[in-house]
Amino acid sequence: MNPSTLIGIVASVLLLGAVLAFSAEDASTFVDMPSLGIVVIGTLAATFISYPLREVLRVFRLIGTVLRNERLHTEQDIDDLISISRLWMNDDIRKVESALENVSNPFLKTGVQLVIDNAPEQDIVDLMQWRVSRLRARERAEAQLFRTMAGFAPAFGMLGTLVGLVNLLFLLGDGDMAAIGQQMALALMTTFYGILFANLLLKPVAVKLERRTEQRVIVMSMIMQGISMMCKKRSPSLMRATLNSFMEEHEDDINDHQGRRAKEQQTQPAKTARAGLRSKPKAKSQTRQA
C-alpha cells in the first residue's frame, strides 16, 4: 500500500475514534443507516446520471490505484535510453532492436521504434506530445469524477437534513420525543456523512490522482527529450545529465537561494559600517585642504 495513503487512513481512523470516544456517550449514535444510505446512494445516483457507465465503473479501479504503491521506474527508463542511444550511435540496429525487446515502458518503446524506422524527428515529437496530452486529459477527467462526487455528497447531506426537519415539524404536535430525536438524528447525521465522505475520501483521492498525473507527465516529457536527443545522436553523457535534470528536486536550490539572501542581509550592516569607516579619512583630508 502507498505509505502516505496508509498514514492518512490510520490518522483519520484515529481522529474519528478519538472524537467519538471523548465527545459521545454512545459511539453507536453516530451510526445511522438511513442517513448513510441517503448520502451514498444519492451520490452514486447523481454520478451515474452525470457520467457514462464505463467511466463510473472505473471508480473502484482508481481507488485501488490510490491505495497501491505505484512506482515510476525512472532510473530504469534513463538507463534503457542511454544504453540504446550508445548502440544507435554505433549504427548497430540489430542490437538496438534486441535491446528494445527488454524495455518495459511502452511510451519509451514506441519512441525508440520510430527512431529505428527513420521517422522525422518533428513527427516523432508531435506524436509523443499528442500521447502526453491524451494521458493528461484522460487522467484529469478521472480526477474530476471524484471532485464531482465530492460536490454531490454534501448536497445530499443537506437533502437528508431537510427530510429530517420536515418530518420533525410534523411530529412536534404529537410530542413523541423518541420520534423527534430520531428525526433530528437523521437531519444532522446526513450532513455529517456528506461532509465526511467529501473531505476525507473523495477530494483526497482526486488530489492523489492529479499528483500522479503530474509525475507521469514529467517522466513522459523526460523520455520525449531523450528520444529527441537520440534522433540527433547526442552524447550519452550529455543525455544522462539532461534526463536527470528532469527528475531533480528544486527545493535545495530554493533553500540555498533563501540562505544566500539571508547571509547577504546579515552581512549588509557590516559592509555599510566598513564603508562608513573608509569615508571618514577622506572627510578629514578634505577639511585639511580647506
Disulfide bonds with the S-S distance in Angstrom:
none
